[in-house]
Every structure is written in C-alpha cells, then in structure tokens.
Amino acid sequence: MSKKTNYSYIGIAAIILIFGIIFIPKIIDRVSDNDISRDHESRSIDVTKDKNSKKQNSKSDLAYLKINGQPKKVPSFSFTNQNGKTITDKDYLGKVYVVEFFFTTCPTICPIMNRNLVEVQNEFKVFENFGVASFSITPEIDTPEVLKAYADNYGVTNPNWHLMTGNEAAIYKLANEGFNLYTAKDSTVEGGFEHSGNFALIDKEGYIRSRQDKFGNPLIFYNGLIPEAEKFDDEGIPQEITILKEDIAKLLRE
C-alpha cells in the first residue's frame, strides 16, 4: 500500500474523530431534552397529559375583558359555601375557574347548566388548580345545608367547587356588575327569577378571559344551556361546552 493511500486513511479517520468530538454530544443533548421529534408521537399538547410541560408559563391566545382599556378583574367577595366555610375571591387565586349564578329551586335552566358543569368538572378532575364558583341568587332559601344536598345530588366532587350563599344585595351586585351576568327578580317568569345561562371563565390571576370572535373581540361568556352531546339547540345555536373545555385547558397551561 502506498504512502499516499495511508495518508488518505489517516485524513478520513481524523475527520471522523473531529465529527464525533463536536457533534455527537450535541445530538445526545437534544435527545435528552426531547427536542428530536418522533413520527409516532403527537405534536399537540394535551393538558391532561402534560401538566409539567416547559411551555406551561406562556400566555395563551385568550383575550381579556377590558373596561376603559383595563383588563377586568374579579371584585372582592366573601360568602358561605355548602360546607359552612367562608369562601372569598382569594381562595380562587392561582386557580382557573368557571362562574355561574343559579338557584336550587330553579325549574328551567339551572339543572342543564349544572349537569354541563359536572361534565366539565369530570374532564379536569386530576387538576388541583381547577374550580367552579356557583352563587345562589335565592340565598334566603339556599342555606349551606340545602346547597350541600344539591351538590351531592348533582355529583359535585371537586373540592374547589363552592356553591355559595350570603347577602342577597352583594350577590346581585356581584352578578350584574362584577361579572356582567344578568340577574334579577321577576315574578312574571317561571321560578320568579331571571338570570343568565352563561358561564364566565376566570384565569389564575383573577381576570375574566375568553376566546375572540372573527373580528378580534372577546366573546366574554360561554353558553351553558346546550349539552355538548347535543351539538346544537332547536334554533341551530351551537353548544359551547367544548370550547369552554378547550379554553380551560389553555389557561391551566399558563
């Protein structure tokens, strides 16, 4: 074998050695950090399977409800829950939660709303930072004992789902001004009260959040009156429980 051939082999060996020194550690690092994708793995993030994702602290695309240019935050409140415990807005800080106004003797929309909320509850049952805030608009009827029986009947199991009662004027002010969820007494309607069938979605910092419409405006609320399985109501209005679940997941990742 000629000296020229020997020099060629030596040159090739040197190139391979340099490649190994420079690039192999980088490839190992990328594999260790899970940066290299695998064809059989889904690229979508499922919040129920990826609670420890490195991307959890990034802001989602959900909009803020703004009043005079400022994001609207949940006002202070203090009421008594179904277990006789005082619950305030501070108990929900650090949690993503859904808000509703209801009453236990409601003969029309409340049963639908709460069955839908139980379905949402069950979707996020492994999350300690998810909750629901249900405010009774008939506090003189809905004592903690009544609320406890109602919660048990509907299958409320989330420890962060508080069904609350308290000062009537404070509850109505919280509904109409705090969350912009219309509530009023009306003897002409079945049940004697009018109230919104919508849900509000609150982020971990206490701000009202929602997705945006095609014009870039926040939808603000989520229709709680159509079960997810029904798809549409009799008037062709689509259910919004699916998008509520999707948006809860987004906020849990923030």
Buried (B, 14 or more C-beta within 10 A) or exposed (E): EEEEEEEEEEEEEEEEEEEEEEEEEEEEEEEEEEEEEEEEEEEEEEBEEBBEEEEEEEEBEBBBBEEEEEBBBBEEBBBBBBEEEEBEBEBBEEBBBBBBBBBBBBEEBBEBBBEBBBBBBEBBEEBEBBBBBBBBBBBEEBBBEBBBEBBEEBEBEBEBBBBBBBEBEBBBBBBBEBBBBEBEEEEEEEBBBEBBBBBBBBBBEBBBBBBEEEEEEBBBBBBBBBBBEEEEEEEEEEBBBEBBBEBBBBBBBB
